[in-house]
Structures are given as structure tokens and as C-alpha cells.
Amino acid sequence: MFTRVIDSIEIELADKCNARCPQCPRYDNNHRLVKGLNKHEITLDTFKQIDVIKNLKHLDFKGTTGDPIIAKDLIPIIEYVRQINKHCSIGIATNGSLHDNEYWTKLAELDCDIVFGIDGLSGVHEMYRIGTDFHKVLQNAKTFIQAGGYAEWQMLIFEHNEHQIEDCEKMASLIGFQKFNTMHSDRFAYVDSTDVGTYTLRPTKQSYDNAETKIKDKTAIKKVSCMSLNNNSIFIYADGSVWPCCMLGGITAWGKHTPHSQVEISMINKHIGAIGNIHQNNLTDILNSDDWNRWQWVTQGKMPTCRLYCGV
């Protein structure tokens, strides 16, 4: 019988996105959409299978292969959560490029924390966030902030935009973002420096150094301190499948068309696999199933992905 409390859920509402970011796991090295994407979306009716909302502390709408704001039921789902749990923190990570002022005002009124992915100023931002418009993103962020919402500006750093970090931080402060973050993309963790030419943009030297370190660490034997276990969290993918974390769930969705090896994907499916699916069962029944115990094995350090991201 399942006894551990779930405090946090990360959920991918849709495997769809309006942007076409190079190096995004939605696309292979030839910039083609990964087969099987743009097909899944969790509706409000399906979301109601998550029957642990009442005691949930954190709910994060993430994007491993999609953007939360493209899901048509995002606001109805958040309204449903707020009816049941007024104190649960709700986070959204998004490119922020869709919808009108009314939409962003509503998200602020629902007490959501939003991380906007803005990777430079006008003309530079769009070099990576292809298909988005800097001015539209900024207008949406301003509307959200002015309506009382908590907003963070998150900037992915590449060679082409690192000279704008200071200017972006100043603009973020001027507009009213509560936080400004920079992040060197870990999407190069499995990419040898000689293969970078297959990508449109180039990483910074720090990203190269991080990649080399991670590639070496991938083969090292490590003890794993599983973040999902430690944080009492789970991940639900856009097809309704339930996983220990977004890394294991995400890899099985897009890994066969990325540098993740077939061997590792086979290991995930053999030793863990999806623990259940909210299209078939409610979350409590899934967590009470015998299959849930299959993910305890990751603490043995067998999975390269687990050693890479949760190794100590």
C-alpha cells in the first residue's frame, strides 16, 4: 500500500509548442520534428483523475516537449485547482508569446508564478526562440506583472546573446520582474564539441566545459540521491503517463531521435517504465500499485541519466 505523501507534481499538459527553438528536444539534429509529438494534450476531464490536489504543496506546469500556454484547458485546470486548494503554489514555465491581455490578467488573478523564457532583446531573442516575437512576449509579461503576478525572466545563454545579459537584467528590473536568471543550456550534455556544427546556434565556452564534465560523469559510478524521492514529487507527461521525474519521462518521449542511446531508453522501459496512466486510473490507484516500487532501484546508480542529474 502506498504510504509516501506526494507534495509536488510536475505536469506537461501538451506536447505542442508554437516556437521552433534549435537544440530543443522537439527536433532532431536535422531540425525535423520528433515523430509522435503534437498529438497529446491533457484536458480538464483527464486532469481530474489527479485526485491528490487537496493536499498538494506545489504544481508546476512544465515543458519538456511543449509549452503549457498552448493547452486549451490551462486556465480551467488552474481554476479547478484553486477551488480545491487555495494554498498550493502554481508555477508555469513558458515562452510567453501567445494570448491576449485578458488571458495574462486571469493567470495573475489565479496567483500563478510564471517563468518567461526571454533570451535577449529584440532581434536577438528571436534567433533562438524562433516563431515568437520579443515585443509580444514583453507586453504579455508587463500585463501579467501589472495585474499583480509574480514573474521571473529566464535567459538561456549562448555565444550570440551573452553580450546582452546586463541589458536584459536592467530591463527586467525596470519592467518589474521579481527575479532575473541566466542559465547555460544543459542540452549539450550529450553532444561532443565536434558535433555542434549540426546545430544552428553555438553554446558558450562554459556550456562546452559543462558538457565535457557531464559526459565524463555519465560513465562514473555514483551514488544517486533521487530528487523526486527526496522532494516527494512525480511527473505526468502529456499522454497521461506517470513517471518518477521529467528526465525519465521526457527521454522516452523524444530520446530515440536525440543523442540519448537506445540502450538507456531500453533500461528505462525495462526497470522503470511508465508507472501508470491517468487516462485509465486515478492517481491514488496508480500510486498504490505494485509497479510504483520499480523506481526505487534508481538509488543503486544503474541509470546513466540518474547518475548525471542526481548523482552525488
C-alpha positions in Angstrom: 0.0 0.0 0.0 1.3 3.4 -0.9 2.2 5.4 2.2 4.5 8.2 0.9 2.8 11.6 0.5 3.0 13.4 -2.8 3.9 17.1 -2.2 4.7 18.2 -5.7 3.6 17.4 -9.2 5.2 18.5 -12.5 2.9 18.1 -15.4 3.2 18.5 -19.2 -0.2 19.5 -20.4 0.6 19.3 -24.1 3.4 18.1 -26.3 2.8 21.1 -28.6 4.7 24.4 -29.0 4.4 27.4 -31.2 8.2 28.1 -31.1 10.8 26.3 -33.1 13.9 26.6 -31.0 17.0 25.0 -32.4 18.6 22.4 -30.0 15.1 21.8 -28.4 14.5 18.1 -27.9 11.3 18.5 -30.0 13.7 18.4 -33.0 16.4 16.0 -34.2 19.8 17.1 -35.4 18.4 17.8 -38.8 15.8 20.1 -37.3 12.9 17.8 -38.0 10.1 17.4 -35.6 10.4 14.3 -33.5 8.0 11.6 -34.7 5.0 11.2 -32.3 4.8 14.8 -31.0 2.0 17.3 -31.4 -0.5 14.5 -30.6 -1.2 14.7 -26.9 -3.0 17.1 -24.6 -4.4 16.7 -21.1 -7.9 18.1 -20.8 -9.7 19.2 -17.6 -11.7 16.0 -17.5 -8.5 13.9 -17.6 -6.8 16.2 -15.1 -9.5 15.4 -12.6 -8.0 11.9 -12.4 -5.3 13.6 -10.3 -7.1 13.1 -7.0 -4.4 14.4 -4.7 -4.8 18.1 -5.4 -6.3 18.9 -2.0 -3.1 18.3 -0.1 -0.6 19.3 -2.8 2.0 21.9 -2.0 3.4 22.6 -5.5 2.0 22.2 -9.0 4.3 23.1 -11.9 3.3 23.2 -15.5 6.4 22.4 -17.4 7.5 22.0 -20.9 9.8 19.1 -21.8 8.3 18.8 -25.3 5.6 21.6 -25.3 4.5 24.9 -23.8 1.8 25.0 -21.1 0.0 28.0 -22.5 -0.7 26.2 -25.7 -3.0 23.8 -23.9 -6.6 24.9 -24.3 -7.6 23.9 -20.7 -4.8 25.5 -18.8 -6.9 28.2 -17.2 -9.9 25.9 -16.5 -7.5 23.5 -14.9 -5.9 26.1 -12.7 -9.4 27.4 -11.7 -10.3 23.8 -10.8 -7.1 23.5 -8.6 -7.9 26.8 -6.9 -11.4 25.6 -6.0 -9.9 22.6 -4.2 -6.6 24.0 -2.9 -6.1 27.8 -2.4 -2.7 27.5 -0.9 -0.9 25.3 -3.5 1.9 27.2 -5.3 1.4 27.0 -9.0 4.2 27.6 -11.4 4.3 27.9 -15.2 7.3 27.9 -17.5 6.6 29.4 -20.9 7.9 31.3 -23.9 5.0 33.7 -23.1 4.3 34.6 -26.7 0.6 33.7 -27.0 -2.8 35.1 -26.0 -4.3 38.5 -25.1 -4.2 40.8 -22.1 -7.3 39.2 -20.6 -5.6 35.8 -20.5 -2.5 37.1 -18.7 -4.5 39.1 -16.2 -6.5 36.0 -15.4 -3.3 34.0 -14.7 -2.2 36.7 -12.3 -5.6 36.7 -10.5 -5.2 32.9 -10.1 -2.0 33.5 -8.2 0.4 31.8 -10.6 4.2 32.2 -10.6 5.4 32.4 -14.2 8.9 32.0 -15.6 9.2 33.7 -19.0 11.9 32.4 -21.4 13.4 35.6 -22.9 16.8 35.1 -24.5 17.9 38.5 -25.4 16.5 41.8 -26.6 14.5 42.4 -29.8 16.2 40.7 -32.8 18.5 38.6 -30.6 15.7 36.9 -28.6 14.1 35.6 -31.8 17.4 34.0 -33.0 16.8 31.2 -30.6 13.0 31.5 -29.8 12.1 31.2 -33.5 8.4 31.8 -34.1 8.0 34.1 -31.1 8.1 37.9 -31.0 10.0 39.8 -28.4 7.6 42.7 -28.2 4.6 40.4 -27.8 6.3 38.4 -25.0 7.3 41.6 -23.2 3.7 43.0 -23.5 2.3 39.8 -22.0 4.8 39.9 -19.2 4.0 43.5 -18.4 0.3 42.8 -18.4 0.8 39.8 -16.0 3.1 41.9 -13.7 0.8 44.9 -13.6 -2.1 42.6 -12.7 -0.1 41.5 -9.6 1.5 38.4 -10.9 5.0 37.1 -9.8 7.2 36.9 -12.9 10.8 35.7 -13.5 12.9 36.5 -16.6 15.0 33.4 -17.5 17.7 33.8 -20.1 19.4 30.9 -21.9 23.0 31.9 -22.6 24.7 31.3 -26.0 27.6 32.9 -27.8 25.2 35.1 -29.8 23.4 36.7 -26.7 25.8 36.7 -23.8 26.8 40.3 -24.5 23.2 41.3 -23.7 23.0 39.8 -20.2 23.5 43.1 -18.4 21.0 45.0 -20.6 18.4 42.3 -20.2 18.8 42.3 -16.4 18.3 46.1 -16.4 15.2 45.8 -18.5 13.8 43.1 -16.3 14.2 45.3 -13.2 12.7 48.3 -15.0 9.6 46.3 -16.0 9.1 44.8 -12.6 10.2 41.2 -12.9 10.9 39.9 -9.4 13.8 37.8 -10.5 16.3 37.6 -13.4 18.1 34.2 -14.1 20.7 33.2 -16.6 21.2 29.5 -17.5 23.7 27.8 -19.6 21.8 25.1 -21.5 22.5 21.5 -20.5 21.2 20.4 -23.9 24.9 20.0 -24.8 25.5 17.4 -22.1 25.5 14.6 -24.6 26.9 16.5 -27.5 30.5 16.2 -28.4 32.0 19.6 -29.4 32.7 18.3 -32.9 29.0 17.7 -33.4 28.0 21.3 -32.6 28.1 22.2 -36.2 24.8 20.3 -36.7 23.1 22.9 -34.6 22.1 26.4 -35.7 23.5 28.3 -32.7 26.6 27.8 -30.7 27.0 27.4 -26.9 29.3 29.4 -24.7 32.7 28.1 -23.5 31.1 27.4 -20.2 28.5 25.2 -21.8 31.3 23.3 -23.6 33.1 22.8 -20.3 29.8 21.7 -18.6 29.2 19.2 -21.4 32.6 17.7 -21.1 32.2 17.3 -17.4 28.8 15.7 -17.7 29.9 13.3 -20.4 32.7 12.1 -18.1 30.3 11.9 -15.1 27.9 9.9 -17.1 30.2 6.9 -17.1 31.3 7.3 -13.5 29.9 5.1 -10.8 28.0 7.3 -8.4 25.5 7.0 -5.6 22.2 8.6 -6.6 20.2 10.9 -4.4 16.9 10.9 -6.3 15.5 14.4 -6.2 12.0 13.2 -7.0 12.0 10.8 -4.0 13.6 13.5 -1.8 11.0 16.1 -2.8 8.0 13.7 -2.8 7.3 14.6 -6.4 6.2 12.9 -9.6 6.0 13.8 -13.3 2.9 13.4 -15.6 3.6 13.5 -19.3 1.1 14.9 -21.9 -0.1 11.4 -22.9 -1.2 10.9 -19.2 1.7 8.6 -18.3 3.1 8.9 -14.7 6.9 8.9 -14.1 9.3 9.5 -11.3 10.6 12.6 -12.9 10.6 14.7 -16.1 14.0 13.4 -17.2 13.0 9.8 -17.3 9.6 10.6 -18.8 10.9 13.0 -21.3 13.7 10.8 -22.6 11.2 8.1 -23.5 9.1 10.6 -25.4 11.9 12.1 -27.6 15.0 10.2 -26.8 15.2 7.9 -29.8 15.7 10.9 -32.0 18.3 12.5 -29.8 21.8 11.7 -28.6 20.2 9.6 -25.8 21.2 6.0 -26.6 18.7 3.2 -27.4 20.4 1.2 -24.6 19.4 3.8 -22.0 15.9 4.1 -23.2 15.6 0.3 -23.1 16.9 0.4 -19.5 14.3 3.0 -18.5 11.4 0.9 -20.0 12.7 -2.3 -18.5 13.5 -1.2 -15.0 11.0 1.7 -14.5 8.7 2.4 -17.4 5.5 4.4 -17.0 4.1 3.7 -13.6 0.5 4.2 -14.9 -1.7 6.5 -16.9 -4.3 8.9 -15.7 -6.4 8.1 -18.8 -7.0 4.7 -17.3 -6.8 5.2 -13.5 -6.9 8.0 -10.9 -3.5 8.9 -9.4 -4.2 7.4 -6.0 -4.8 4.0 -7.6 -1.6 4.4 -9.6 0.5 5.3 -6.6 -0.9 2.3 -4.7 0.0 -0.1 -7.4 2.9 -2.6 -7.1 4.5 -1.0 -10.2 5.4 2.1 -8.2 8.1 0.2 -6.3 10.0 -0.3 -9.6 11.6 3.2 -9.4 13.3 2.5 -6.1 16.1 0.8 -8.0 17.5 4.1 -9.3 19.2 4.7 -5.9 21.5 1.9 -6.9 23.0 4.2 -9.6 22.3 2.0 -12.5 20.7 4.6 -14.8 23.2 7.0 -16.6 20.5 9.7 -16.6 20.1 9.4 -12.8 23.8 9.5 -12.2 24.1 12.5 -14.5 21.4 14.7 -12.9 21.0 13.3 -9.4 24.4 11.7 -8.7 26.3 12.7 -5.6 
